[in-house]
């Protein structure tokens, strides 16, 4: 800036002790006087600063050197020198550019991204001078930071600066040490929001279905409610569109979040949705959609049901225990059983309901044919008149025919309300049996009788032996010894083995009603012998050696077996504390089980006993089993690794990257110390069941996946885990990190999908018909070859180019690696190859991915002059726009590719030409259409497991495909049960899209092959028997 004027100002600081009259002279480095000032004149004063203007500057690169000397009559004194180098030039021809940003998530090169932390890169036309740097501004030039420069490229890592969503002007410039600015450029970068599809689906509700029972009854249909409720997701965004549709996909209405009051989390309604006819279903659902996807919620359905009980009738016929005149519905019984009839049977969705309170509440009756019954004995009715209503109602709550009947409950004398309690005291556990220990030697059993607390004075309690009818005692309730609530004692004789003590205590009052309490006990002091019992297993028995009763599970189930089924009065009991306490097991046939999972057992050895006891508690002295159960919660430390797989099919031997096209793998690994006798290696594939490895040699283990799974691995990423466990199932800890389990995990990728084949073109075959004519050849001795690298190729893919003119193996011509030496996806590689003197030129390009899969493309032509001879040509694919004509001769065109489409809309044509020609498909999974295949007498779909499919197209396509030149009238199709011939519209029927139908005719044998004749209109195809024809 200073240099632009060619002059500068000199600032002089006058000494504070200068005197008026002192002269200050300014000189340059050569002693030349540049100017002078006098203290006391022109506002020059001691201690102040003054300026001498317009001192000339030297040329660029020169140094301006100045000093000042103060003089008076007594002498002079010179101050320090000030210097400045003139630097006004910076290189202007660097042509700086911004070329890219990291994570350019938009269209490549459009500088639009959702990444807010950028790495910016660019170029310059030539290298910087030693005093030059590159600066970059993220804010349109307000501030700059220094970039990293490497030759003619530069980079700015701005990942520590988070940019806001919006547009940012990136300025890059060249600047030297003197701050002179050279080449400069500006690039706009737009930070976009990262969009996602809706995360939550809307829900809907049919408002007319008031009780949400999935039915619309008459009341609901006639309510006039025709709205559908849509619950807008709480995370919906403005602009999201919600569409309501019915089961047929018809749009019933739409709403847009952020418009017309529609907000996230709100309830919205679609009005005037028609209710269908009776018996039809209203089925609606809502889908939310934005620019990134859509999500559909669950539907709401309601069946219209508005009819019930048509042509039927209902009556109340009678009540049980009608204590008045029969049929007058008057009774002293206040706990009723009501009966009725129907005119005809109910429909499947109808029931009878009965109300005891005049219609306030209803309960369901039991219906059999045209009769119904309500057991209301659980409801005690009060004395008085009760209006009983019976009606027919369906599941949609439509009410049909109904009837009413008044029932009168009449008064009765008050009977006792509680029965006495009687207990046989020898039955200590009150289980209804008296066992050996309870029986003792006495001949009498003591009875305890409790008089009811609500007994009234004068009530009589009678105690009887019901086995003999003997009255054992009688008590009249009073206020003293036999007062209500007291316990009385009586005695009864004890019968012999197997006999039963049956006793009762009854209370009676003036009403004549008696209430009775009873107790019984069977004398059972013997248990049947001759059975056996075993303890078979525990669950979970986490041990690895069968049923070894060693586990790390502290909550167990115990199971076992019996020699024979238990008698009716027997049961199995289990003790886990060596017989201190017992629990009843559940027995089914000759097996038993005890669920003890509710109790956490301690680590150590537990002595378990199983025994057979009878209903009385007598236990067998011989049917007993004992088993020690060990709970082990501790494992020894170790370490385990997964080291490799076979076969790792990557392109390079021993690459050990766990990426392979082999779906039947063997895994290898090692442990860091020898396993103990009770330790095992286990593996889990894809987080499935743990499997014990059986092949361990020293510290090396081997696992063959197909030994333990039925199928090979599917395409994609899988994982395998390995661990060390002991016989109790405890997993070993890592001996270096004891808090971490000794476990290893590796992901492995099965990639069996071939990469896209490259497009190969032999440019000398100008019309791409597969024949190089003399005119096309001219004087050429070489053919130019173009190979287009697949656009989806990835860095590291290898392209091997080979000449297959001399044989199937081919001779390698060149090898390229995507991402190296300028080979990029979509790039066209060009080179020349020598022409053969005759025969076929066949150039193949094979893309090999990291898993060793191959994508093979080729192009070939037959040299004119040799096409008359019979020939066999192998090819892997045929590209769009390619035409093949084999010319004269009995030729074989063998397609060896897999999973490709030949004809059927692809813009290429394959013709056998003159002669008897065969199109053979020896690859697998291919589709072949007659619409683009001509003049082949035989089509052989091969003998392959995966199979191939031939689409006949229309009858016109078949007619065009038949070789009329040789008098051909049909095509013979060969294959096996793995192959398919589709004569219809893509398998829909045997009728083509123009309506012509194929009919199967008589069989025909040709050269030992049996064909079926299939005819449509005037065309016939012969298809080998066994091929799947659809």
VENBEL-V874393 format. One record per backbone hydrogen bond with DSSP energy under -1.0 kcal/mol. NH is the residue of the N-H (numbers start at 1). CO is the residue of the C=O. If there is no record, write none. Layout:
NH_CO, NH_CO
This chain:
8_55, 10_52, 12_50, 14_48, 18_15, 21_39, 22_19, 23_71, 24_37, 25_69, 26_35, 27_67, 28_32, 31_28, 34_26, 35_26, 37_24, 39_22, 40_44, 41_38, 44_41, 47_15, 48_45, 50_12, 52_10, 55_8, 57_6, 61_86, 62_59, 64_84, 66_82, 67_27, 69_25, 70_77, 71_23, 72_75, 75_72, 77_70, 79_68, 82_66, 84_64, 86_62, 97_123, 99_121, 100_121, 102_119, 105_103, 106_112, 110_107, 113_190, 120_156, 121_100, 122_154, 123_97, 124_152, 125_94, 132_129, 133_175, 135_173, 136_145, 137_171, 140_169, 145_136, 147_134, 148_155, 150_153, 153_150, 154_122, 155_148, 156_120, 158_118, 158_156, 161_158, 163_116, 166_191, 168_189, 170_187, 171_137, 172_185, 173_135, 174_183, 175_133, 176_180, 177_131, 179_176, 182_174, 185_172, 187_170, 189_168, 190_111, 191_166, 192_113, 203_231, 205_229, 207_227, 209_206, 210_208, 212_209, 216_303, 221_217, 222_218, 228_270, 229_205, 230_268, 231_203, 232_266, 236_233, 239_257, 240_237, 241_289, 242_255, 243_287, 244_253, 245_285, 246_250, 249_246, 252_244, 253_244, 255_242, 257_240, 258_262, 259_256, 262_259, 266_263, 268_230, 270_228, 273_226, 279_304, 280_277, 282_302, 284_300, 285_245, 287_243, 288_295, 289_241, 290_293, 293_290, 295_288, 297_286, 300_284, 302_282, 303_214, 304_280, 305_216, 312_309, 315_341, 317_339, 318_339, 320_337, 323_321, 324_330, 328_325, 331_408, 338_374, 339_318, 340_372, 341_315, 342_370, 343_313, 350_347, 351_393, 353_391, 354_363, 355_389, 358_387, 363_354, 365_352, 366_373, 368_371, 371_368, 372_340, 373_366, 374_338, 376_336, 379_376, 381_334, 384_409, 386_407, 388_405, 389_355, 390_403, 391_353, 392_401, 393_351, 394_398, 395_349, 397_394, 400_392, 403_390, 405_388, 407_386, 408_329, 409_384, 410_331, 421_450, 423_448, 425_446, 427_424, 428_426, 430_427, 434_522, 439_435, 440_436, 445_492, 447_490, 448_423, 449_488, 450_421, 451_486, 455_452, 458_477, 459_456, 460_508, 461_475, 462_506, 463_473, 464_504, 465_470, 466_502, 469_465, 472_463, 473_463, 475_461, 477_459, 483_480, 485_451, 486_483, 488_449, 490_447, 492_445, 494_443, 498_523, 499_496, 501_521, 503_519, 504_464, 505_517, 506_462, 507_515, 508_460, 512_509, 515_507, 517_505, 519_503, 521_501, 522_432, 523_499, 524_434, 534_561, 536_559, 537_559, 539_557, 542_540, 543_550, 548_546, 551_630, 557_539, 558_594, 559_537, 560_592, 561_534, 562_590, 563_532, 570_567, 571_613, 573_611, 574_583, 575_609, 578_607, 583_574, 585_572, 586_593, 588_591, 591_588, 592_560, 593_586, 594_558, 596_556, 599_596, 601_554, 604_631, 606_629, 608_627, 609_575, 610_625, 611_573, 612_623, 613_571, 614_618, 615_569, 617_614, 620_612, 624_622, 625_610, 627_608, 629_606, 630_549, 631_604, 632_551, 638_733, 641_670, 643_668, 644_668, 646_666, 649_647, 655_652, 660_749, 666_646, 667_703, 668_644, 669_701, 670_641, 671_699, 672_639, 679_676, 680_725, 682_723, 683_691, 684_721, 686_719, 688_685, 691_683, 693_681, 697_700, 700_697, 701_669, 702_695, 703_667, 705_665, 707_704, 708_705, 713_663, 716_750, 718_748, 720_746, 721_684, 722_744, 723_682, 725_680, 726_730, 727_678, 729_726, 732_724, 734_740, 735_638, 740_737, 742_732, 743_741, 744_722, 746_720, 748_718, 749_658, 750_716, 751_660, 759_788, 761_786, 763_784, 765_762, 766_764, 768_765, 772_862, 777_773, 778_774, 780_777, 783_833, 785_831, 786_761, 787_829, 788_759, 789_827, 793_790, 796_818, 797_794, 798_848, 799_816, 800_846, 801_814, 802_844, 803_811, 804_842, 811_803, 813_801, 814_801, 816_799, 818_797, 819_823, 820_817, 823_820, 826_789, 827_824, 829_787, 831_785, 833_783, 835_781, 841_861, 843_859, 844_802, 845_857, 846_800, 847_855, 848_798, 849_853, 852_849, 855_847, 857_845, 859_843, 861_841, 862_770, 863_839, 864_772, 866_863, 873_892, 875_894, 881_907, 882_879, 883_768, 884_909, 885_769, 886_911, 891_889, 892_871, 893_918, 894_873, 895_920, 896_875, 899_924, 902_927, 908_906, 909_882, 910_932, 911_884, 912_934, 918_891, 919_938, 920_893, 921_940, 922_895, 923_895, 925_947, 927_900, 928_949, 929_902, 930_951, 932_929, 934_910, 935_961, 937_917, 938_917, 939_972, 940_919, 941_974, 949_926, 950_980, 951_928, 952_982, 958_954, 959_955, 960_956, 961_957, 962_958, 967_964, 968_963, 972_937, 973_1022, 974_939, 979_976, 980_948, 981_1028, 982_950, 986_984, 988_985, 992_996, 995_992, 998_990, 999_1015, 1001_1013, 1004_1011, 1006_1009, 1009_1006, 1011_1004, 1012_1023, 1013_1002, 1014_1021, 1015_999, 1016_1019, 1019_1016, 1021_1014, 1022_971, 1023_1012, 1024_973, 1025_1010, 1027_1024, 1028_979, 1030_981
